[in-house]
């Protein structure tokens, strides 16, 4: 009777059915593992890291493991939008068999292969640089199926290794994006960005004309939560991350609009967009996310007018690499409508 029930010997049902049904799942699950974040993966979002390495893991399952603390970075709980740093230790809990399968290589379509080959503006034994078009994401994520990272197999040019991303540009920002052709080259390039040895120059058209005409913006930024996607704002509680930008007005159309040269001395998410909108009170043209209606000028469309014009950094093999990308079509058109001069694009070169 009661003793049999306590012992789990009820003749009407098999003993310990929960344990029996769980055994196949445990056999198919991977054990707890730890991965070290590579230099080439610097600043990638945690959820995008998982999407890249475990494409069959659902977003819901990932969020549950984050909420329960099963996924940790350097022993600490993290959120899906946390940015990873080289050398950090990522704890990966047991995953279902279907989620832990290695990502299958998706072939690059002929159309995408031709498109990314046309983007190449510089190539040598260690480096490839492309002129990323506005609207093309650098990496994949929820709902993103076409991105630069997914096309990189088309840029092997005879190498066994595929080129590696070492930095990022926002989806709606055009311009210079550099890739390392080998693991060693990617590591050195990533170190240049982390150590602030990479000098970045952006061009932007803003609504209004800043005053003074040149200066330094030192405005800490903080990430905001919510359902509207990745977003940052000026920190008001003293706990933000320092963000510094040098700016100068190159040309202007009275007080209607101005062309700025922007030199970010730090590399925070959406730094230039927030600094223009909040510090200068001159949002970048087409930047509805941070400028709202004030970022739109009648007759000029709604496309973001921010371009990664030039990049200067140490070459992995010594010397200095100087890269520049021409204006995208929508900014060329706006330059013409506003009467701005369009400077010649200097050649890309490796100065030894």
N, C-alpha and C positions, 0 to 999 in steps of 0.2 A: 504494500500500500504506500504509505507516506514515505517510508525509507526508500522504496524503489523510485518514487518520483524525485526525491532529493538527489538520488544518485544518477538521475537521467536515464532510468531504465524503463520508461513507459513503453510497454509492448505495442502501443498503438502508433508509435512513430520512431524513426531511427534515432540513435544517439547522436547528439551534437550536430544537427543538420547545418547550422550556420558555419561551423568550422569546415565541414566537408565541402560546402558550396564555395567557400572562399579560397580553397587550396589552388584551383586552377588559375584564379586571378593572381595570386601571389607568385606562382611560377612564371607567369607571363609578364610581371612587372619588373622593371629595372631596379637595381638597388640604389641607395643614396649615393650620389656621386658629387664630386667637387671639380669645378672647372675654373681655370685662371683666365681672366679677361686678357686677350691679346692686344698689343699696341694698335693693330689695325682696326680694332673694334672700339677705340676710344670714343666716348661721348654718345654711343648708341643707347637708345632707350631699352630698358629691360624687356618690355613686352616685344619689341622688335627683335631683340636678341633671340628670344624664344621662338618667334615666328620664323626666323632664319634657320635655327638649328633643329627645331621640332615643329615643322609646318603642319603636322596632323594634330597638334595639341590645340584644343578649342580655347577661345578667349574666356569662356565661362569657367573652364577647368583651371586655367591659369589664375584668374582672379580669386577663385576659392583657395588655391594653394598659397597665394599671397596674403589673403585675409587671415588664414590660420597659421601663418608664420612658417610654413613648410619650406618655402623658398626664402633664402636669406643671402645677403651680401656682406661679407666679412663678419658673419655672425649676427647681423642686425636685420630686423624686419625692413622691408622696402615696399614701395608702391610701383605700379606698372610703368609710370612715366619717369622713374629714376634713371639718371644718366650713369652709365658704367665707366669706370676708369681702368686703365691698364694695370694689371697686377692684382686687382681685386679677386677675392675668392667667392665664387657663386655656388651655393648649395642647391643641388637639384634633387628633390625627393623622388621616390619611386613613381614612375609614370606608367600608364597603361601601355600594353604592347604596341597598339596601333600608333600611339603618340611618340614612342621612343624609336620608331623606325627611322633610319637616316633619310634625310631629304633626297628625293630623286632629282637628278639633273634635268631641268626642263630646257629643251633645246631652244635656242634663240631663233626666232623666225627670220626668214630672209629679209623681210621688211625692216625689222628692228636692227638686224645686223648692219644693213646698209645705212640706216639712220644714225647709229652710234659711230660708225666709221666716218661719216661726214662731220661729226662733231669734233674729231681729233684736230687739235691745233698745234700739238708738239708731241714728239716721240723720240726717245733714245733707248739705250740698253736698260735703264733703270726706271724711267718715268714715262708716263703718258699723261697728257693734259687734254681735256675736252672743254668745249664751250657748251655748257648745259643750257638747253632752252628753257624758257619760262613755262611753267606748268607741268614739268616732268619731275616726279619725286626722285630723290637719290636712293632711297631704300623702301622696301615693302612694308606693309602694315595691314591692319584690318581694312578690307575693301580695296586695297591697292594691288593691282596685278601687273602693271607695267611700270618699271622703274629702272634707273641706271644700273643698280646692282644686279638685276636680272638679265642685263645685256652684256655683262663684262666678258663672257666667254668669247664674244665676237672680237675682242681686242687682244687676244693672245699673240697674234702675229708670229706664230711659230714656237712660242714658249709653251712648256707643259703647264706652268702655273697660270691661273687667271689673274689679271690685275686686281689689286686690293684698294678699297676706299680708305683714305686716311683723314678725311674731313668731310663736312657736309655743307650743302646749301639748302635753303628752304625750297619747297616745291615751286613757289612763284617767283623765286629769284633766279635770274639768268647769270651766266658768266663762267669764269674759270673754275674748274674742278680738277684736282690733280689726283693721280693714281700711282701706286707703287707696283712695278712689274714683278718684283720678287719680295719674299718675306723680309729680307734684310733691308731693301730699299724702303719698303712700307714702314718698317720700324723707325728708320731714321727720319723719314718725312713726318710721321706722327709725332716724334719727339720735337721736331721743329715747331709744330703747332702748339704743343703743350708748353714749350719753353718760350713762347712768344718771339721766336726767331723768324716766323713767317709774317711778312709785312703785307697786309691786305688793303686794297684800295677799291672802294665801291663808288659808283655814280648813282645818284637818285634825282628825280624831279619831285619837288615838293610843292604843295599848295601854299602860296604866300611867300614872303621873303624874310629869312631870319634876321634878327638884329641882336648883337652885332653880326657883321658879315663873316666873321670867322671866330672860332673859339674852341673851348674844351668842355665837353659834357661829362660830368662825373656824377652819375645818378645810379644808385644801387637798384637792382631789379629783384623781384620775387615772383615765383610761380603761383598761379591761382588755380584753385580746384574748380570743379564744375563739369557740366556735360557739353561744353562748347569747344572741346578740344584743347590742345596746348595753347596756353596764353600766359603772358607775363605782364607785370605792371611795375611802376615805380614803388619801391619799398617805403612804407611810411612808419614802420615800427623799429627801424634800425637793424633788422635781422636779414635784410636782403643781401644778395651777392654783388660785390662791387662791379660796375660796368663803366668803362671810359671810352669816349669817342672824340676824336678831333674832327672838326668840320670846317669847310670854307665854301663860300658862295662863288661859283665859277662864272655864272651868267644868270640873268634874271629878265623877266618880262614884266617890267614895272613892279607892282606888288602882287601881281596875279599868281606868278609861279617862279620858281628858281631852280637852277641846276646846282646840286651840291656835290662836292667830293668829300667822302666820308672815310676816315681811317680808324677802324676799331682797334683799340689797344687791348681789349679783352674780347672774348668770343662767347658771349652769352646768347641764349636763345632769343631771337627776335630783338636783339639789342638795338640795331639801327632803326627799326620801325618804331619802337617805343620811345627812343631818344628823340627822334624827329617829332613825333606826335605830342609827347608830354613835356619834353624839355624845351624844344624850339617852338612848340605850338604851330608847327608846319608839317602836317602829316604827309607821308609819301603818297603821291598820286596813285589812286586805285587801291589804297590800303584801307578798305572798309572795316577790317577787323580792329584796327587801332585808331583809325581816324573817323570812322562813321561817314556820315554824309559830307562832312567837311573835306574828305579825301577825294571827292569827285568834282571834276570840272566839266561843265557842259560841253559836249562835242569831242571829248577826249577818251571815251570808253572807261572801262572799269578794271583794266589790267594793271597789276602792280608795276611801278616804274623804279625798280631797284636792280642794279646790275653789278656783279662782281667783276669789275673792270680789269684789275691787275693783281698779280701775286708775285712776290719776290721772297725767296727763301734759299737756304743752303741746299746745294745739290748733294744727293747721297754719295757721289763719287768725288766730292770736292768742288770748290768754286761756288758760284751763285747762279740760280735759275731765275730768269725773268720771263714772266708770262703775261699775255694780255689778250682779251677777247673783244671783238667788235660789238657795237651796240646791237641789241635785238631789233627786229623790224618795227615793233610798236613804239620803241623809244626813238628810233630814227625818225619815224613819222612825227612824233611829238616835238622833237628837236626842230624839225622843219616848220611846223605850225607855229611854234613860239619864237622862231627866228634865232635859235641858238646855233653857234658854230659846232660842227662835228669834227673833232680832232682826228687825225690819222691814227690808226692802230699800229703801234710799234711791233716789230717782229718778235716772236718768242725766241729766246736764246739761252745758251749755257755759257756763262762767262767764267773762264777758268782763272 
